[in-house]
Amino acid sequence: YSHAWIDAYLPLDRVKQIEIIKGPGSAIYGTNAFAGVINVVTQTGAEIQGAQARIGGGSFGTREASVTTGDRFGKAHKGGHWTAYARIFESLGDGIERTPKGERDVQGQRPISSTNVGFAVSLGDFNLRFDHVSYVASYLTQAESNLWEVLLESPDEFNLGFRNDFLYASYDWHIGDEIHLKPWLLFQDHDNPGLYGWLQEPELVEDDNGDIASAQWAGTLVETEKHTRRYGTGVHFEARPSYAHVIVAGAGAEAIEVVRVEDRYFTDFSPTPETPSPFSVPPGSWVGGFHAFGQHTWTPLYW
């Protein structure tokens, strides 16, 4: 959706290479692959064989610290490798210079922070991986002409973020040299809380003489919660009957459990939210689906 900050979700320390496949690829990679696919390949323990640490700092209050470690174990195909990592990142960020209405943005900041931890283990043909991301971004719009926006908006009071836990397991089952099956399982817990609000112009109250007796402030605070759990399983099939032919196929199923999806509106500084919520999904709802694909590639060879 027009932008992404890869380093906030996945530390660049862990990246081995980035592959870009241009053009439609939805048949294999899913419905959002209509323009292309970006494949981020991370380092394995067999490639690290030790540990590496990094600390850094930069403009806009940017600072980070990370460590990655991994190694091999066992011998030949009976062995494997493991890796683990952790990273903390914070930055005041470089925000917009002008608000959507064209006014100067006083602070011009977009504070972000993220915490990343995870591990991966490969034992023979079995693979297990876990990743955790905790990410917060504050989109401040502090117009020069609006004192209340400048004073009231802060990273602690206006933020959008998420916590994501992802667990993935797979097994490569080889049938001879030409065929292999790869059954897989995944689990994801995604919690996306948010908070934002706004003030209305004060309502002036006059006394019997027509003088301003008081000013009543009105405002709305919105607490958002999007918490879901995702379960998936499937199998990937690949066959190479000859050098000129490659057959790829797969099938799977996924289900998403709604733990809580709701916007809670606190109007006019009320301590209790509006009931019922203007936007909510009943807890315990499920959304699921099946997918399948197949592709045969034939390359003519003249030798």
Beta strands, then each sheet from edge to edge (+ up, - down):
strand 1: 15-22
strand 2: 36-42
strand 3: 50-58
strand 4: 62-73
strand 5: 80-91
strand 6: 112-123
strand 7: 126-137
strand 8: 159-171
strand 9: 173-175
strand 10: 179-191
strand 11: 194-206
strand 12: 212-242
strand 13: 245-267
strand 14: 279-281
strand 15: 286-298
sheet 1: 1+ 2-
sheet 2: 3+ 4- 5+ 6- 7+ 8- 10+ 9-
sheet 3: 3+ 4- 5+ 6- 7+ 8- 11+ 12- 13+ 14-
sheet 4: 3+ 4- 5+ 6- 7+ 8- 11+ 12- 13+ 15-
end
